[in-house]
Amino acid sequence: MGRFYTPAELALEFNVSTTTLRRYEEQGLLPHVARSTGGHRQYTFIHRLAFAAIRSMLAGFDIPVVYEVMRSIKDGAVTEALWQINQQLHRTQEEKIRVGNVLGMIQQAQLGSNQKMKTPGGPLPIGKAAELAGVNTSAIRHWEKEGLIASIRDKENGYRLYDLTELRKILVISSLRRTVYYVDHLRELLRELEAHQFERIDRSFQLALAKLSERLQAQLEGVRHLMVYIEAYREHIYKEH
């Protein structure tokens, strides 16, 4: 039998509180944790690997994704968990492509291109604008509430519509929302977009692309830790049965 780890030992190793470790257990992310005769938690090597996987994955994936993946593994649905991870990696790739495309659109304008993004049939409804930007319609409503964009209303049904100018703003906001955190900074960038002053916008997009590359590296490092945990967990389950 291997050694036991105390909550304090693992909390120190992973630079978290013992409360955080307990929360992972309470959320169903870990294999069963035995208790000593005195009622103290007895974390083992498999729990240490689980904590390593969780902490590493949280650097690149959103909390709900990490929790869902760890629960799936605990329930024996390893293949499903791996497909969930693959889906998230695919979304990172899609976001990189979309951000690159929007940057290309801006750079074309910077070079004086007269080509314009087509909006067949005139201004786009919020659903189509959200689809192009890769966001939820609630995000666009929030940006409008913050005064970053403005819609016109369909005369027949009152629904929001967005013309080419506002659609460009939506695409810029959706591309930079993870790296430009302050509304005032976004508002200033949008003013520069309208004034065709592209230098700072270009730098912001380059930063966004760099952050996406960093996220991908963090995600792949998380996957590495996850695969180590999965192999150990399979062996752990095999020995128990």
C-alpha positions as CSV (number, residue, x, y, z in Angstrom):
1,M,0.0,0.0,0.0
2,G,1.3,3.4,-0.9
3,R,1.6,6.3,1.5
4,F,-1.2,8.7,2.5
5,Y,-1.1,12.4,1.9
6,T,-2.7,14.9,4.3
7,P,-4.8,17.8,2.9
8,A,-2.2,20.2,4.1
9,E,0.6,18.5,2.2
10,L,-1.3,18.5,-1.1
11,A,-2.6,22.0,-0.5
12,L,1.0,23.2,-0.2
13,E,2.1,21.2,-3.3
14,F,-0.7,22.7,-5.5
15,N,-0.7,26.1,-3.9
16,V,-4.4,26.0,-2.9
17,S,-6.3,25.9,0.3
18,T,-7.5,22.7,2.0
19,T,-11.0,24.1,1.5
20,T,-10.4,24.0,-2.3
21,L,-9.3,20.4,-2.1
22,R,-12.5,19.5,-0.1
23,R,-14.6,21.4,-2.7
24,Y,-13.2,19.2,-5.5
25,E,-14.1,16.2,-3.5
26,E,-17.6,17.5,-2.7
27,Q,-18.2,18.3,-6.4
28,G,-17.6,14.6,-7.2
29,L,-14.3,15.1,-9.1
30,L,-12.2,12.6,-7.2
31,P,-12.2,8.8,-6.6
32,H,-13.5,7.7,-3.2
33,V,-11.5,9.2,-0.4
34,A,-11.1,6.9,2.6
35,R,-11.0,8.2,6.2
36,S,-8.8,7.1,9.0
37,T,-10.1,5.8,12.3
38,G,-10.0,9.3,13.5
39,G,-12.0,10.6,10.6
40,H,-9.2,12.3,8.7
41,R,-9.0,12.2,4.9
42,Q,-6.5,9.8,3.5
43,Y,-5.5,11.0,0.1
44,T,-3.5,8.5,-2.0
45,F,-1.3,8.7,-5.1
46,I,-4.4,8.5,-7.3
47,H,-5.9,11.6,-5.6
48,R,-2.6,13.4,-6.0
49,L,-2.8,12.8,-9.7
50,A,-6.4,13.9,-9.9
51,F,-5.5,17.1,-8.1
52,A,-2.6,17.6,-10.6
53,A,-5.0,17.1,-13.5
54,I,-7.6,19.5,-12.2
55,R,-5.1,22.3,-11.4
56,S,-3.4,21.9,-14.7
57,M,-6.6,21.8,-16.7
58,L,-8.0,24.9,-15.0
59,A,-5.1,26.9,-16.5
60,G,-6.5,26.3,-20.0
61,F,-10.1,25.3,-19.7
62,D,-13.2,26.8,-18.1
63,I,-14.3,25.5,-14.7
64,P,-17.5,23.8,-15.9
65,V,-15.6,21.9,-18.6
66,V,-12.9,20.7,-16.1
67,Y,-15.6,19.6,-13.6
68,E,-17.6,17.8,-16.2
69,V,-14.6,15.9,-17.6
70,M,-13.4,14.8,-14.1
71,R,-16.9,13.6,-13.3
72,S,-17.1,11.7,-16.5
73,I,-13.8,9.9,-15.8
74,K,-15.0,9.1,-12.2
75,D,-18.2,7.6,-13.7
76,G,-16.1,5.4,-16.1
77,A,-17.0,7.5,-19.2
78,V,-13.4,8.1,-20.2
79,T,-14.0,8.2,-24.0
80,E,-16.8,10.7,-23.5
81,A,-14.4,12.8,-21.4
82,L,-11.8,12.8,-24.1
83,W,-14.4,13.9,-26.7
84,Q,-15.4,16.8,-24.4
85,I,-11.7,17.8,-24.3
86,N,-11.4,17.5,-28.1
87,Q,-14.4,19.7,-28.5
88,Q,-12.8,22.4,-26.4
89,L,-9.6,22.2,-28.4
90,H,-11.6,22.5,-31.6
91,R,-13.3,25.7,-30.2
92,T,-9.9,27.2,-29.5
93,Q,-8.9,26.5,-33.1
94,E,-12.1,28.0,-34.4
95,E,-11.6,31.1,-32.3
96,K,-8.1,31.6,-33.6
97,I,-9.3,31.3,-37.2
98,R,-12.2,33.8,-36.5
99,V,-9.9,36.3,-34.7
100,G,-7.4,36.0,-37.6
101,N,-10.1,36.6,-40.1
102,V,-11.3,39.8,-38.3
103,L,-7.8,41.0,-38.1
104,G,-7.4,40.4,-41.9
105,M,-10.6,42.5,-42.5
106,I,-9.1,45.3,-40.4
107,Q,-5.8,45.1,-42.1
108,Q,-7.5,45.3,-45.5
109,A,-9.2,48.5,-44.5
110,Q,-5.8,49.8,-43.2
111,L,-4.4,49.2,-46.7
112,G,-7.2,51.2,-48.2
113,S,-9.2,48.3,-49.7
114,N,-12.6,49.3,-50.9
115,Q,-13.9,45.8,-50.4
116,K,-16.7,45.5,-47.8
117,M,-18.1,42.6,-45.9
118,K,-21.4,41.7,-47.5
119,T,-24.6,41.8,-45.5
120,P,-27.1,40.2,-47.9
121,G,-30.6,41.7,-47.5
122,G,-29.4,44.7,-45.5
123,P,-28.8,44.9,-41.7
124,L,-28.5,41.5,-39.9
125,P,-30.8,40.4,-37.1
126,I,-29.2,39.7,-33.7
127,G,-29.2,35.9,-34.1
128,K,-27.2,36.1,-37.4
129,A,-24.8,38.7,-36.0
130,A,-24.2,36.5,-32.9
131,E,-23.6,33.5,-35.2
132,L,-21.0,35.4,-37.2
133,A,-19.3,36.6,-34.1
134,G,-19.3,33.3,-32.3
135,V,-21.1,34.6,-29.2
136,N,-24.5,34.4,-27.6
137,T,-27.2,37.0,-28.4
138,S,-27.1,37.9,-24.7
139,A,-23.5,39.1,-25.1
140,I,-24.6,41.4,-27.9
141,R,-27.5,42.8,-25.9
142,H,-25.0,43.4,-23.0
143,W,-22.6,45.3,-25.3
144,E,-25.5,47.4,-26.6
145,K,-26.5,48.1,-23.0
146,E,-22.9,49.3,-22.3
147,G,-23.1,51.7,-25.2
148,L,-20.5,49.9,-27.3
149,I,-22.8,49.2,-30.2
150,A,-26.2,50.4,-31.4
151,S,-29.0,48.7,-33.2
152,I,-31.8,49.9,-35.4
153,R,-35.2,48.4,-35.1
154,D,-37.1,46.4,-37.7
155,K,-40.2,48.6,-38.5
156,E,-42.4,45.6,-38.8
157,N,-41.6,43.6,-35.7
158,G,-39.3,45.8,-33.6
159,Y,-36.4,43.3,-33.6
160,R,-32.8,44.5,-33.3
161,L,-30.9,44.9,-36.6
162,Y,-27.2,45.6,-37.1
163,D,-25.7,47.4,-40.1
164,L,-22.2,46.9,-41.5
165,T,-20.6,49.4,-39.1
166,E,-22.1,47.9,-36.0
167,L,-21.4,44.4,-37.2
168,R,-17.7,45.3,-37.5
169,K,-17.8,46.5,-34.0
170,I,-19.4,43.3,-32.8
171,L,-16.7,41.3,-34.5
172,V,-14.0,43.4,-32.9
173,I,-15.5,43.1,-29.4
174,S,-16.0,39.4,-29.7
175,S,-12.4,38.9,-30.8
176,L,-10.9,41.1,-28.0
177,R,-13.2,40.4,-25.1
178,R,-10.8,38.0,-23.4
179,T,-7.8,40.3,-23.6
180,V,-9.4,43.8,-23.3
181,Y,-11.2,43.6,-20.0
182,Y,-12.3,47.2,-19.5
183,V,-15.3,48.6,-21.3
184,D,-13.7,52.1,-21.5
185,H,-10.7,50.5,-23.3
186,L,-13.0,48.7,-25.8
187,R,-15.0,51.9,-26.3
188,E,-11.7,53.8,-27.2
189,L,-10.7,51.0,-29.6
190,L,-14.1,51.2,-31.3
191,R,-13.7,55.0,-31.8
192,E,-10.3,54.3,-33.4
193,L,-11.9,51.8,-35.7
194,E,-14.5,54.3,-36.8
195,A,-11.7,56.9,-37.4
196,H,-9.7,54.3,-39.3
197,Q,-6.9,54.5,-36.8
198,F,-5.7,50.9,-36.8
199,E,-2.3,50.8,-35.1
200,R,-3.5,50.1,-31.6
201,I,-6.3,47.9,-32.8
202,D,-3.7,45.8,-34.7
203,R,-1.6,45.5,-31.5
204,S,-4.7,44.4,-29.6
205,F,-5.5,41.7,-32.1
206,Q,-1.9,40.5,-32.1
207,L,-2.1,40.2,-28.3
208,A,-5.4,38.3,-28.6
209,L,-3.8,35.8,-31.0
210,A,-0.8,35.4,-28.6
211,K,-3.2,34.8,-25.7
212,L,-5.0,32.1,-27.8
213,S,-1.6,30.4,-28.4
214,E,-0.9,30.5,-24.7
215,R,-4.3,29.1,-23.9
216,L,-3.7,26.2,-26.4
217,Q,-0.3,25.4,-24.7
218,A,-2.0,25.4,-21.3
219,Q,-4.8,23.2,-22.6
220,L,-2.3,20.7,-24.0
221,E,-0.4,20.7,-20.7
222,G,-3.7,20.0,-19.0
223,V,-4.4,17.1,-21.3
224,R,-0.9,15.7,-20.5
225,H,-1.7,15.6,-16.8
226,L,-5.2,14.3,-17.5
227,M,-3.8,11.3,-19.5
228,V,-1.4,10.4,-16.7
229,Y,-4.4,10.5,-14.3
230,I,-6.6,8.4,-16.6
231,E,-4.0,5.6,-17.0
232,A,-3.4,5.5,-13.3
233,Y,-7.2,5.6,-12.6
234,R,-7.8,2.7,-14.9
235,E,-5.1,0.7,-13.1
236,H,-6.6,1.8,-9.8
237,I,-10.1,0.5,-10.8
238,Y,-8.6,-2.7,-12.1
239,K,-6.8,-3.5,-8.8
240,E,-10.0,-2.7,-6.8
241,H,-11.9,-5.3,-8.8
